[in-house]
Amino acid sequence: MHPVPFARPWLAVWLLAAALTPAVAAPVWPPGFAGRTLADAPAIAAQPLTQDAALRRGLVGDAALYSLYREHDIAPDALRDALARLPEPLALRRDVLGAASLGESASFEQRLIDAAAQINAAWLALANAENAVAYRQSLVEAAGAARQLAEAQQAAGNLSQLAANAMLRDAARAEDALAEAQAQHADAQDALAERLGLPPGTPVRTTGLATLPAWPAWLAPTTLAAWAEAHSPALRRAANAAALASKQATRASPRPVRLPLLAHPLATADDAGRLAGIPVAWLDATNAMQSARRDIAIAGRRTTEAWQATQRAQAMQTLATQRSDEAIKHYNGMLLGVYELLDARRATLDAAHETSAALGRFWLASARLEALLGGSLPGPWPPTATATATEPPPAGDPHREHTP
């Protein structure tokens, strides 16, 4: 008869206490408010989500928006039904918000634009994390194959302990990198689940990143700037504020300026009154216009740079694949060793990962540009870019020399 370990009664007590502890209940929203939205959570989590589906769900599932909706008499369930009737893809500006507001609805409009940007960013982060896990898993498999080969060669006396240890070290590092990628993937899942109103730990998935589109003419700096002047809510609101403030302006009578400034007495409050006819609100609105223009120009440039970087990464991936194919031929002809063949395979994996990472950065830059423009781009992204169906950036692009 085996003695019973002393700690086992404590384990039984702990299990009994856990069984009697009530589970954390899911939130129960008032009838007619968000009950049907909450009930959709299992179905949402059961299938990979497109970015469009994530945006639709996030606009009604994120409880952080519910106080805003209540304030404006919008029930998430009713908004869910309205969004379900709209075709894909959902355009925030066209389908949800409508024309930009210059009045009291401006803050509501900006909250939804910010929320949509956060949903899109969370979806893209998860898609990138999924790609990273797949890449690290491939490296673990490649390192495992090299390790098995090294162990076999060492056992046969054909490989030194020093060389074999290098293979074992690489395999261990690949396992560590995979574990880190998996942890980041779990964090990305939780971040998107929060935006979608899903329980923590929900294994939400994406359908993956869209392919690189062809070059759009509307991304040319001058074209983008002209479109933003007419459609950007931030620019329109700032321009409207500047126009209203300018009506209060009166003629200024500045004193002569003597340089250097600090060598002479600065103006006192009474002297500064010479410029009192220039409203501070007008200065603030003008500065806001310049800031909005600058932010949009930078976002457009970064989207351009990300598009170009993705094309370069695709070209490098093609070269890496060609080198790997040639390495196989050389190996079959006994012109190349097995470790060189494995190195060529790892180079192919690295190039593919860099392409997917560059693609993720491009789509994130695009999403940021869309948010700055108020939830709408000047036009759709053209069909997928290919080696024979792309256009370089327009002649006015200051980064034309970097075009692949």
N, C-alpha and C positions, 0 to 999 in steps of 0.2 A: 504494500500500500504506500503510495507516494504522499509525502506531507504536503499540506496546502500552504502556499506562500502566505506570509503574514499580511502582505499589502493587498491581497485580493478582496477582503471585505471593504476596504476603502474604495476600490474600483467599483464594486457593486453599488455602494452608496452614491458614488459620482454618477454612474449610469442611471440610477433611479431618479436622482435630482434633475439630470438632463431630460429624462422622459417627462417629468412633471412640469418642467419649465415651458410656458406657452411660447410657441413660435412667433417670430416677429411678423405681424400681419401686414399684408400689402395695403397701401393707402386705398381708402374707399371714398370716392368723390361723390358729391351730392347727385341725386338722380337728374339726368338730363344735362349734366355738365361735362364729365369726362369718363363716365362709366364704360361706354363702348370702346373708347380709345384705350382704356386700361385693359379691357378684355382682349384686345388685339395683340397684346404683347407676346404671348406664346407663338402665334402664327408669324409675327414679325421676326422673331429670333430663330425660327425653324428653317429659314432659307437664306441664301446669300442675298445681300442687299445691293441694288444698284445705287449710285449716288443720287439719282432722282428719287428713288423710294425712301432713302434715308432722309432727304430734305423734306419730303411730304410728312413722314412720320415725326421728324424732329419738331416741325412747326406746331404739331398738336400734342406731342408726347412729352415735351420738356416742361416739367412743372414750374421751372423758373419763369415761364411766360404766363402762367395762369393768373397771377395778380394783375398783369397788364391786360389780359383778355377780359377779366371780370370788370375792370374799370371801364372798358369800352363795350360791354354787353356782348361779348363773343364767347360762345361755349365751344370748347375744343371739339366736342362730338359733332357740332354743327359745322365747324370749319373742316373737320375730317371728311364729312359727307360732301362738302363743296369741292374740296381738293380732289376727291376720288372721281369727280365728273370731268376733270380736266385731262386732256391728252398729254402724253409725254413728248418732249421733255418739259418739265415745269419751269417756267420763267418767273422768277420772283417779282420783277418789276411789272411785266406785262400781265401776268395771271393773278398775282396776289395783291400787289400794292396799287397798281395803276399809276396815274400821273403823279409826279413828285409834289409834295405839299410844301407850301410856303407859310402856312399858318400854324394853328394849334396842333395839327396832326403830325408835325415834323418829328417830334420826339418819339411818338409811336412808330412812325415809319423807320426811324433810325434803329430803334430797338429790334425790329424784325430783320433789318438788314444785317445788324451785328449777329443776331441769333443764327441767321442762315449762313453767315460766314463761318461761325463756330461749328456748325453742323458739317459743312463741307470740309473744313479743316480736319475735323475728327475722323470723317470717313476716309479722307486721303491719307491721314496718319496710319489708320488701320490697314489700308491697302498696301502702304509701304512696309509696314511691319510684317504683313503676310509674305511679301516678297523676300524680306530679309530672313525670315525663318526658313523659307524654302531654299534660299541660297546657302545658309549655314548648314542645313541638313545635307545638301549636296556635298559641301566641303567635308562634313563628317564622314560621309560614305567614301569619298575619295581618300581621305586620310586613313580610314579603316582598311581600305584595300592596300595602301602602301604599307601600313603596319603589318598586316598579315603576310605580305610578301617579304618584308624585312625579317620577320620572325622565322619564316621558312628558310630564308637564305642564311640566317645566323645559325639555325639548327644544323644546316648542312655544312657549315664552316666556310661559307662563301661571302660572309659579311661580318665586319668587325662589330664589337659591342658598341663602340663609339658611334658608328653609322646607324646601327639599329636603334640606339637611344634617341637619335635625332628624329627618326620616324615616330617613335613612341611619344616624344615630346610634341610633335606636330599634331598627332591625333588627340592628345590631351587638350591642347590649346583649341582645337576645333570644337571639342565637346564643351569647353568653357564658353566659347563664343556663341555656340548654339543656345546654351542655357541663358545667356544674357539676352539674346534675340528673343527667346521665348518669354522672358520676363517683360521685355518692352512690348511684346505683342499683347500680353495680358493687360498691361497698363492701357494700351491703345483700345482694347476691347471695352474696358471699363469706362474710358472717356467717352466713347461713342454710345455705349449703353446709357450713360447718364443723359446725354443729349437727346436720346430717343425715348426716354422714360421707361427703360427696361431695368429689371432688377440687377443689382451688382453681381458680377460673375457670369452674366449671360454670355454664352459663347457666340456672340454676333460675328458674322462674316460678311465680306464684300465680294462682289463679282470681279474685282480686279480693275486695274487702271485701264482707261481707254488708250488706244494707240495714238501716236503723234499725228496731229492733223497737218494738213498742208499750210503753207504760209498765207495768212489773211491780209488783204490789202488794208483793212481798217486798223491794223496794228502799226502802220507807219506813224511816226511821231506827230506830223502835222495833221493827219486825218484824225488820229485819236484826240488830239487837243481840241480840234474844231468840234468834234462830236461831244466832248465833255462840256464845252462851254454851253451847249444847247440842252444837255440832258442830265448832267451831274447834279444831284440834289444839293450837295454841299456848295457847289459853285453858284447854283441858282439862288440858294438862300442867302449866301454872302453878298451876291450882286444885288439882291432885293434890299437887304439891310443897308448896303452902301447907298443905294438910290434914295431910300427913305431918310437916312442921316444927312445926305448932301443937301436935302431941302432945308435943313436947319442951319446950314453953314452961312456965315457972313464974311465979308471981306476982312482979311487979316492985314495988320500993319506991322510987320516984323522990323525989329531994329537992325542996324548994320552989324555984321558979324566980324569980329576982330580975331585974327589967328596969331599965335596959338591960343586955343580957348582958355587954357588954365593960366595963362599969363595975364589975364584980365579978369576983373570981377564978373562972375556969372550972374545971370538975370535973377532977380528976386521974384517972389510970387506976384508982386504988382506988375513987374515988367513982363512976366509970362502971360499976363492978361492980354497982351497985344495979339496973341494967337488963340484967344478964347473962342473966337468965332468958328474955329475948326472943331467940329464935334469929335469927341473921343470915340463914339460909336462908329463914325465913318472911318477913322483910322483902324479900328479893330476889324471892321468888315473888310476893308481893303487888304489887311494882312491875312485874314482868313481866306480870301480869294487866292492870294499868292501861294499860301500854304497848300490849299487844295490843288491848285495847278501843279505845284511841285510834286506833291504826293502821287498824283495820277501819272505825271511824266516818268517818275522813278519806277512806279509799278509797271508801266508799259515797257520801259527799258529792261527791267528785270525779267519780264515775260519773254521779251525778244531774246535776251541772253540765254534764258533757260531753254528756249526752243532750239537755238543754235547749238547749245551744249548737248542736247539730246541727239541731234543729228550727228554730231561728232562721235558721241558714244556709240551710236548705231553703226557708224563706219568702222570704229575700232572693234566692235563685236564681230562684224563681218570678217575682218582681217584675222581675228583670233580663231574664228571657226575654220577659216581656210588653213591657218597654220596647224590646227588640230587634225584636220583631214590629211594634210601632208605628213604630219608626224606618224599617223597610222600607216601610211604607205611606207615610210622609211623604216618603221618598226617591223613591218611584214617583210621588208627586204633586208632585215638584220643590219640596218644602217643606224639604228637608234636604240638605246636601251629602254627598259621598261619604266625606269624612273623619269627619264626625259619625256616619255609618252604621258605619264601621269602629270608631269608639270604642264604639258600642253593642255591637258584636260582641265586642270585647275585654272589656267589662264583664260580658257573659254568661259568657265563659270564666273570668274571675276569680271570679265567683259560684259556678260549678260546681266550680272547684278548691277554694274555701273550704269548700264542702259536703263534698267528699271528704276534705279534711284534717280537718274536724271529726268526720266519721264515723270516721276512723282513730284520732283521739284518744279517741273514745268506746269503741271496741273495745279499745284498749290499757288504758284505765281499768278496763274490765270484766275483762280478763285479770289485772290486778294485784289487783283485789278477789278474784277466784277463787283466786289463789295465797295471799293472806292467810287465806282461809277454808279452806285445806288442800286445794285441788284440786276444789272443788265449790261451786256457787252454791246458794242456797236453793231455786231453782226454775228452770225453763227461761225463756228470753226469749220473750215472746208474739210472735204473728205481726207482720209488718211494720207499722210505724206509718203511718197515713194521716191526712188532714185530718179525717176523720169517725170514726176508730176509735182515738183515743188518749185517755188519761186524764191529768189533771194530777197532779203529786206529791201524796201524801196530805196531809191537813190538818196533820199533825204535822211536816211538812218545813219547816225554818227558811228554806229558799230558795224558798218557794212564790211569793213576789212576783216572781220572775224567770221564772216559767213562761210560755212563749209562749202 
